Amino acid sequence: MIVIKKNTGGEGLTCKDSTTNREKKNEQSTFKASRRQKLVRFELGDWVWVHIRNKSFPEQRRSKLMPRGDGPFQIIKKINDNPYTMDLPCEYGVSATFNIDDLFFFLM
């Protein structure tokens, strides 16, 4: 036998319950999104390759067949966890500060 309960309106989720449910869902989605990310940190003096993007280096990326990376360059300043300043030659004509997404370790 199936019993169906009728909702009388006052038995729903309270504001406190919905807040805790929302916080729990936010934690789950944050965990799922960040579980495959690697934590990469560079130190002063490390040698890195710089990923050349069309926006950053318009002259060095004129065609698809040109190299996508250049380097090695030495890190001379750590601004935060994301931006780093490189010892970049003046011939590039761009800022020497790059995001961590554009940097890769250079193994000697």
N, C-alpha and C positions, 0 to 999 in steps of 0.2 A: 504494500500500500504506500502511495506517495503522499507526503504531507507538504502542502505549500503554505509558507508563512507569508502573511501580508505585512508589508512595510507601512508602519503608521506615520512615518515622517520624522519622528524624533529619534529613531534608532540608527541613523546613518553615521558616517565617520565624523568625528569632531575635527576641529581645526588643528588641534595638537596631533591627532593621528595622521592627518593628511600631510602635515609638515614633516613628521618623522618618516613617513613613506617616501616623500619627495627627496629628503636628504639621503635616504638609503639608496634610492634609484640613482641619484647624482654620484654617490660614491662608487656604485657598481659600474656606471658608464665611464667614469674617470679611470677606474682600474682597468677596464677592458681596452680603453683607448691608449693607455700608456704602458701596457705590459710588454710590448714589443720594442719600445724605444730604448736605445742604449744611452747611458749617461756618459758623455764625453766631456772631458775637461782638459784644457791645454795649460801648460806652465810657460813662464817667461823663458825664452831661449829655445823652445821647441821648434822644429822644422815642419812646415805644413805645405800641402798642395792647396791651391785656390781653384775652386770650380768657376770656370768662366761662363757667365750668363750673358745673353744678348744685351740686356739693359745695362749691366755693369761695364762690359767691355765691348762697345759697338764696333771698334776697329779690329779687334782680335777675333771676332766671331762673325765674319762676313758670309761664310758659307757653312753648310752642314759638315763638310769634310775637314774643317780646321780643328785643331785640338781643343778639347773641352776643359782641360786643366793646365795650370802653369805653376812652376815653382822649381825647386823648393824655396820658400821664404821663411824667415825667422820671425817669431812673435816677439815684439818689443814692448807691448803694453796690453794688459788685461783690463778692460773697462768694466765688465760685469761677467756673469756666467755666459752670456750669449755673444757680445761683440768683442773682437780682438783687433789690435792694430799690428800690421805687418811692416817689415822693412821692405817696402815695395819701391822699385825704381821709378824715377820721375817720368820715364818714357811711356808709362801706361796712361797717365793723364786722368786717373780716377782717385778717389779717396782710398787711403790705405787701411781703412777700418772695414772689417767684414763680419758677417754673422757666422755663427758656429755651423750653420747648415752648409755653408760654402767652403768649409775647411776640412781637410783630411790629413791624417798623420803621414809624414814622410819617413820611411824606415831607411836608415843608413846601414 
